[in-house]
């Protein structure tokens, strides 16, 4: 077992960790991240999203440097933009970076708060609702917030807000209301189904992956249902059934989708049960 996963398990159980750097310095996974070179803005985004899943990683100098680069080249006064331009703030990347900052202990930073405020001001969670965001970047990739809002953007945003609420522990009624609205919308879809037909909403939405990437995966959906405390809802049953069908004969789960981009590092391969994913799924399924 990689030392980063041992550290994650200990942190999740609130155990006393005297020297987290001892774990991080012995982790093969951390070494892979440290060895990344020639990263584009997107590459840095995916690297930060991944390394943020490892507790205490902000204590590493290269992670601090990565955050500094994101602050300089990706963060804007309105939120996180995958190009660094305000007009290209879009729900999915804004949300994924918000969650990464929260996990790194930066949830109260100016950059994270700008991302939260963008969500509060402009994200929609229902059909036929207009956003007041004036820039057209949200329409480049199929229409993030047209008559039917991008489901990936909604899912990533709800996930980030749930993490923010759990970690930052701010009493924020607006965040609570947005989470409730997002969960309600996702339950209508039984998390992964189109309303018009019994088919998946988007590519890879019924596949397991870790850490998260641009796609909305069944891993994201289980996280949302678990942290949103709605696993017991009738419309969550199809999601849970789909997850259980993926359990291997060894009792674990395999990563199914590997996102390919320089900066994105899968935590396990697809050939055998993933220790990360198996721990993750078992924890989420048994959280209530």
C-alpha positions as CSV (number, residue, x, y, z in Angstrom):
1,X,0.0,0.0,0.0
2,X,1.3,3.4,-0.9
3,X,2.2,5.6,2.0
4,X,-0.1,8.4,0.7
5,X,-3.0,6.0,1.1
6,X,-1.9,5.1,4.6
7,X,-1.8,8.8,5.4
8,X,-5.3,9.4,3.9
9,X,-6.8,6.5,5.9
10,X,-5.2,7.8,9.1
11,X,-6.4,11.4,8.4
12,X,-9.9,10.2,7.6
13,X,-10.0,8.5,11.0
14,X,-8.7,11.6,12.8
15,X,-5.7,9.7,14.1
16,X,-2.8,11.5,15.6
17,X,-0.2,11.9,12.8
18,X,3.1,13.1,14.3
19,X,5.1,13.3,11.1
20,X,3.0,13.5,7.9
21,X,6.1,14.3,5.8
22,X,7.5,10.9,6.6
23,X,4.6,9.4,4.8
24,X,4.7,11.8,1.9
25,X,8.5,11.4,1.4
26,X,8.1,7.6,1.1
27,X,5.1,7.7,-1.3
28,X,5.7,6.6,-4.8
29,X,2.6,8.5,-5.9
30,X,3.9,11.7,-4.5
31,X,7.2,11.1,-6.2
32,X,5.3,10.8,-9.5
33,X,3.7,14.2,-8.9
34,X,7.0,15.8,-8.0
35,X,8.5,14.5,-11.2
36,X,6.0,16.2,-13.5
37,X,7.5,18.7,-16.0
38,X,6.5,20.9,-18.9
39,X,3.0,21.4,-17.6
40,X,0.5,23.6,-19.3
41,X,-2.1,25.5,-17.4
42,X,-4.5,22.6,-17.7
43,X,-1.7,20.2,-16.7
44,X,-1.1,22.2,-13.5
45,X,-4.8,22.2,-12.8
46,X,-5.1,18.4,-13.0
47,X,-1.9,18.0,-11.0
48,X,-3.3,20.1,-8.2
49,X,-6.7,18.4,-8.2
50,X,-5.0,15.1,-7.8
51,X,-2.3,15.9,-5.2
52,X,-5.0,17.6,-3.1
53,X,-6.5,14.2,-2.4
54,X,-3.5,13.4,-0.3
55,X,-3.7,15.0,3.2
56,X,-0.9,17.4,4.2
57,X,0.4,17.6,0.7
58,X,0.4,21.4,1.0
59,X,3.4,21.0,3.3
60,X,5.5,20.0,0.2
61,X,7.4,22.7,-1.5
62,X,6.5,21.7,-5.0
63,X,2.8,21.8,-4.1
64,X,3.2,25.3,-2.7
65,X,4.9,26.3,-6.0
66,X,2.0,24.7,-7.9
67,X,-0.5,26.7,-5.9
68,X,1.5,29.9,-6.6
69,X,1.4,29.2,-10.3
70,X,-2.4,28.6,-10.2
71,X,-2.9,31.8,-8.2
72,X,-0.9,33.7,-10.8
73,X,-2.1,32.1,-14.1
74,X,-5.5,30.5,-13.4
75,X,-7.2,32.4,-10.6
76,X,-9.1,35.5,-11.5
77,X,-11.1,38.1,-9.5
78,X,-14.3,36.2,-10.5
79,X,-13.2,32.6,-9.9
80,X,-10.9,30.0,-11.5
81,X,-10.5,30.0,-15.3
82,X,-8.8,27.2,-17.2
83,X,-7.2,29.9,-19.5
84,X,-6.6,32.5,-16.9
85,X,-9.1,34.9,-18.6
86,X,-12.2,36.0,-16.7
87,X,-14.4,35.3,-19.7
88,X,-13.3,31.6,-19.5
89,X,-14.5,30.9,-16.0
90,X,-16.7,27.8,-16.4
91,X,-18.5,25.8,-13.7
92,X,-16.5,22.5,-13.9
93,X,-13.0,23.9,-13.6
94,X,-14.0,26.6,-11.1
95,X,-15.5,23.9,-8.9
96,X,-12.7,21.3,-9.2
97,X,-10.1,23.9,-8.2
98,X,-12.3,25.2,-5.4
99,X,-12.4,21.7,-4.0
100,X,-8.7,21.2,-4.4
101,X,-8.0,24.5,-2.5
102,X,-10.4,23.4,0.3
103,X,-8.6,20.0,0.6
104,X,-5.2,21.8,0.8
105,X,-6.5,24.0,3.7
106,X,-7.0,27.0,1.5
107,X,-10.8,27.2,1.6
108,X,-10.7,30.7,3.2
109,X,-8.2,32.1,0.7
110,X,-9.1,34.9,-1.6
111,X,-9.0,32.6,-4.6
112,X,-11.3,30.0,-3.1
113,X,-13.7,32.7,-1.9
114,X,-13.9,34.2,-5.3
115,X,-14.8,30.7,-6.7
116,X,-17.5,30.3,-4.0
117,X,-18.9,33.8,-4.8
118,X,-19.0,32.9,-8.5
119,X,-21.1,29.8,-7.8
120,X,-23.4,31.8,-5.5
121,X,-23.9,34.5,-8.1
122,X,-24.0,32.6,-11.4
123,X,-24.5,28.8,-11.1
124,X,-27.9,27.5,-12.0
125,X,-29.3,24.1,-10.9
126,X,-32.4,23.8,-13.0
127,X,-33.6,23.9,-16.5
128,X,-34.8,27.1,-18.2
129,X,-33.1,29.3,-15.7
130,X,-30.9,32.1,-17.0
131,X,-27.6,33.0,-15.5
132,X,-26.6,36.6,-15.1
133,X,-23.0,35.8,-16.1
134,X,-22.3,38.0,-19.1
135,X,-19.3,36.3,-20.7
136,X,-19.7,33.8,-23.5
137,X,-16.9,31.3,-22.5
138,X,-19.6,29.2,-20.8
139,X,-21.1,28.6,-24.2
140,X,-18.0,27.3,-26.0
141,X,-18.2,23.6,-25.0
142,X,-21.8,22.7,-25.6
143,X,-23.3,25.4,-23.5
144,X,-22.6,25.3,-19.7
145,X,-25.7,27.2,-18.8
146,X,-28.2,27.3,-21.7
147,X,-31.8,26.1,-21.4
148,X,-30.5,22.7,-20.1
149,X,-27.5,23.4,-17.9
150,X,-24.3,21.3,-18.3
151,X,-24.8,18.3,-16.0
152,X,-21.0,17.9,-15.5
153,X,-20.9,21.5,-14.2
154,X,-23.7,20.9,-11.8
155,X,-22.2,17.6,-10.5
156,X,-18.7,19.1,-10.0
157,X,-20.2,22.2,-8.3
158,X,-22.3,20.2,-5.9
159,X,-19.3,18.0,-5.1
160,X,-17.1,21.0,-4.4
161,X,-19.8,22.7,-2.2
162,X,-20.2,19.5,-0.1
163,X,-16.5,19.4,0.4
164,X,-16.4,23.1,1.3
165,X,-19.2,22.7,3.8
166,X,-17.6,19.6,5.5
167,X,-14.0,21.0,5.7
168,X,-14.4,24.7,6.1
169,X,-17.3,24.3,8.5
170,X,-18.8,27.7,7.9
171,X,-22.4,28.1,8.6
172,X,-23.5,29.4,5.2
173,X,-27.2,29.1,4.4
174,X,-26.6,30.0,0.7
175,X,-24.2,27.1,0.3
176,X,-26.8,24.8,2.0
177,X,-29.5,26.0,-0.3
178,X,-27.3,25.5,-3.4
179,X,-26.4,22.0,-2.3
180,X,-30.1,21.2,-1.7
181,X,-31.0,22.5,-5.2
182,X,-28.2,20.6,-6.8
183,X,-29.0,17.3,-5.1
184,X,-32.7,17.7,-6.0
185,X,-31.8,18.1,-9.6
186,X,-29.4,15.1,-9.6
187,X,-31.9,12.9,-7.9
188,X,-34.4,13.7,-10.7
189,X,-31.9,12.1,-13.0
190,X,-31.2,9.1,-10.7
191,X,-27.7,10.7,-10.8
192,X,-26.7,9.4,-14.2
193,X,-29.7,9.0,-16.5
194,X,-31.3,11.3,-19.1
195,X,-34.8,12.4,-18.3
196,X,-36.0,11.6,-21.8
197,X,-34.6,8.1,-22.0
198,X,-33.0,5.4,-19.8
199,X,-29.5,6.2,-21.0
200,X,-26.4,7.7,-19.4
201,X,-26.2,11.5,-19.5
202,X,-22.6,11.8,-20.6
203,X,-19.6,9.7,-21.6
204,X,-17.8,7.9,-18.7
205,X,-20.5,8.9,-16.2
206,X,-21.0,5.2,-15.2
207,X,-17.3,4.5,-15.0
208,X,-15.0,4.6,-12.0
209,X,-12.0,6.9,-11.9
210,X,-9.6,8.3,-9.3
211,X,-8.7,11.1,-8.8
212,X,-11.4,13.2,-10.5
213,X,-10.8,14.8,-13.9
214,X,-12.8,16.9,-16.3
215,X,-15.4,14.1,-16.8
216,X,-18.1,13.4,-14.3
217,X,-17.7,9.8,-13.2
218,X,-19.7,7.4,-11.1
219,X,-17.0,8.0,-8.5
220,X,-18.1,11.6,-8.3
221,X,-21.7,10.6,-8.1
222,X,-21.2,8.2,-5.2
223,X,-19.2,10.9,-3.3
224,X,-22.1,13.4,-3.9
225,X,-24.8,10.9,-2.8
226,X,-22.8,9.9,0.3
227,X,-21.7,13.3,1.4
228,X,-25.2,14.7,0.6
229,X,-26.6,12.0,2.9
230,X,-29.1,10.8,0.3
231,X,-27.9,7.2,-0.3
232,X,-31.2,6.1,1.3
233,X,-33.3,7.9,-1.3
234,X,-35.3,5.8,-3.7
235,X,-33.7,7.6,-6.7
236,X,-30.2,6.7,-5.4
237,X,-30.9,3.0,-5.7
238,X,-29.9,2.8,-9.4
239,X,-26.5,4.4,-8.6
240,X,-25.8,2.1,-5.6
241,X,-26.8,-1.0,-7.7
242,X,-24.5,0.1,-10.5
243,X,-21.6,0.5,-8.0
244,X,-22.2,-2.9,-6.5
245,X,-22.3,-4.5,-9.9
246,X,-18.8,-3.3,-10.4
247,X,-17.4,-5.0,-7.3
248,X,-14.9,-7.6,-8.3
249,X,-14.7,-11.3,-7.1
250,X,-12.0,-10.1,-4.7
251,X,-14.5,-7.7,-3.1
252,X,-12.8,-4.5,-4.4
253,X,-13.2,-2.1,-7.4
254,X,-11.1,-1.4,-10.4
255,X,-10.4,2.0,-12.0
256,X,-12.2,1.9,-15.4
257,X,-11.4,5.2,-17.0
258,X,-7.9,6.7,-17.2
259,X,-8.0,10.4,-18.2
260,X,-4.9,11.2,-20.4
261,X,-3.3,14.5,-20.0
262,X,0.2,15.5,-18.9
263,X,-0.4,16.4,-15.2
264,X,-3.2,13.9,-14.5
265,X,-1.9,10.9,-12.6
266,X,-4.2,8.0,-12.0
267,X,-3.8,6.6,-8.5
268,X,-3.9,3.0,-9.6
269,X,-3.9,1.1,-12.9
270,X,-6.8,-0.7,-14.5
271,X,-5.4,-4.2,-14.4
272,X,-6.1,-5.1,-10.7
273,X,-8.3,-3.9,-7.9
274,X,-7.5,-0.3,-6.9
275,X,-6.6,0.1,-3.2
276,X,-7.5,3.7,-3.4
277,X,-10.9,3.2,-5.1
278,X,-11.8,0.2,-2.9
279,X,-11.1,2.2,0.3
280,X,-12.9,5.2,-1.1
281,X,-16.1,3.3,-2.1
282,X,-16.2,1.2,1.1
283,X,-16.0,4.5,3.1
284,X,-18.7,6.3,1.1
285,X,-21.1,3.4,1.0
286,X,-20.8,2.9,4.8
287,X,-21.0,6.6,5.8
288,X,-24.6,6.6,6.9
